[in-house]
Amino acid sequence: MLRERGRSRSRSGSQGRYQLEGVQRRDSERRRRGSSSARRAPRTPGIPVRTALIALLVGVLVTFFLTFCTMRSKVKEAQTAAKDAQTEVVGLQSKVTSLQEQLTQLETAKANEGVESPWTKTGRFTSGDATLDKYVKTFCDKNSDTSMTQDKAAFEVYKAIAWSDYVERDAAQDPRGEDWRIVFAKQYYENDQSGNCYEYASFISYCLQYLGFTDAIAQGVEIEMESGSWGDHGIVYVTNTDGTECIIDTARGTNGWMISPDTYNMRLLDFESKKPEEKTS
């Protein structure tokens, strides 16, 4: 029994020793692994990550700086363009103001041009020539007055011209140019209120305009005679107060007042396109 117990203790001690040795070996292995881990710690990738972050931050800052510089440049360009546009607007406004002033002056001048007329809707009359305007007003006011009807006043003025002296002058035989009516009307008045058919027609047409017949116009025509030949003549086209289109012909005396255009077989003559240096055949 003692041996067995001793043997049993011996086994037990042996087993304990084995267990202790195993624990020691495991502790030794842990220490080796721990020391190995401690030696590998400085090799962790901490530095490359920090460098990448710094590089990224620098890149962001550079990009922001470049973007800021670009935007600042564009802002300056926009400000410069805005100033230029504002300067241009100010210049245009100045031009508009100047044009408006000129227009006002023209309207004022137009409203005051010519001479006063009690017969026209606007209260004024102009032939386009200030001297002729005065001639017409003086003649019409002398031979008519506002107590008359428009037709009566016009007829009285017509009679005064139709019964004036008929005179053929070399300077009155060849109407030409755009202003031939003004030229011939002034010739009639300045030559002691006398002249030929062209001068009569021209002066009568402006007198009628002064008396409110605004569409009255002198016209050169050729008229077919009973013999079959054609003769040149000066007449006036006008619309009567009743709306009838008429002609006026001083060659017929008082019978030439407001007659039908069908009275004659006529064809128009073109004096406007004839230049002053040209000569008639």
Secondary structure, DSSP 8 states (H G I E B T S, - for coil): -HHHHHHHHHHHHHHHHHHHHHHHHHHHHHHHHHHHHHHHGGGSTHHHHHHHHHHHHHHHHHHHHHHHHHHHHHHHHHHHHHHHHHHHHHHHHHHHHHHHHHHHHHHHHHHHSSEE-SSSSSSEE--S-HHHHHHHHHHHHHH--TTS-HHHHHHHHHHHHHTS-B---GGGS---STTHHHHHHHHHHHTTS-B-HHHHHHHHHHHHHHTT-TT-EEEEEEEE-TTS-EEEEEEEEEE-TTS-EEEE-GGGGGGGSSB-GGGS-EEE---TT--TT----
